[in-house]
Amino acid sequence: MHSPFTEEMKVYFGESVDYQNRVASNFILASQNHASFIKVHKDNAVELIHEIDNRLSKD
């Protein structure tokens, strides 16, 4: 089967410090964005649970 990557691409992906730095930067940015999203989601979920508890306790 024919590889979609040329030898030049394989060398760049495997050995290039520039490529390794780009991957690391992208990973850091993506993981920080994901962590921020998860924190906001958790905060919203906790607030919703408190609101539900308050409504149930009034009944």
C-alpha positions as CSV (number, residue, x, y, z in Angstrom):
1,M,0.0,0.0,0.0
2,H,1.2,3.5,-0.9
3,S,2.0,5.8,2.0
4,P,0.4,9.3,1.8
5,F,3.7,10.7,3.2
6,T,6.8,11.4,1.2
7,E,10.2,10.6,2.6
8,E,10.8,14.3,3.2
9,M,7.6,14.5,5.2
10,K,8.6,11.5,7.3
11,V,12.0,13.0,8.1
12,Y,10.4,16.3,9.0
13,F,7.8,14.7,11.3
14,G,10.3,12.4,12.9
15,E,13.4,14.5,13.2
16,S,12.5,18.2,13.0
17,V,12.9,20.3,16.1
18,D,10.6,22.9,14.6
19,Y,7.9,20.3,14.1
20,Q,8.3,18.9,17.7
21,N,8.0,22.5,19.0
22,R,4.9,23.1,17.0
23,V,3.3,19.9,18.3
24,A,4.2,20.7,21.9
25,S,2.8,24.3,21.6
26,N,-0.4,23.0,20.1
27,F,-0.7,20.4,22.8
28,I,-0.2,23.0,25.6
29,L,-2.7,25.4,24.0
30,A,-5.3,22.6,23.4
31,S,-5.0,21.1,26.8
32,Q,-5.3,24.5,28.5
33,N,-8.4,25.3,26.5
34,H,-9.9,21.9,27.4
35,A,-9.0,22.3,31.1
36,S,-10.7,25.7,31.1
37,F,-13.8,24.3,29.4
38,I,-14.0,21.4,32.0
39,K,-13.7,23.8,34.9
40,V,-16.5,26.0,33.6
41,H,-18.7,22.9,33.0
42,K,-18.0,21.7,36.5
43,D,-18.8,25.0,38.1
44,N,-22.1,25.2,36.1
45,A,-23.0,21.7,37.1
46,V,-22.4,22.4,40.8
47,E,-24.5,25.5,40.6
48,L,-27.3,23.6,38.9
49,I,-27.2,20.9,41.6
50,H,-27.5,23.5,44.3
51,E,-30.5,25.1,42.6
52,I,-32.2,21.7,42.3
53,D,-31.5,21.0,46.0
54,N,-32.9,24.3,47.0
55,R,-36.1,23.8,45.0
56,L,-36.6,20.3,46.3
57,S,-36.1,21.4,49.9
58,K,-38.8,24.0,49.5
59,D,-41.4,21.3,48.7
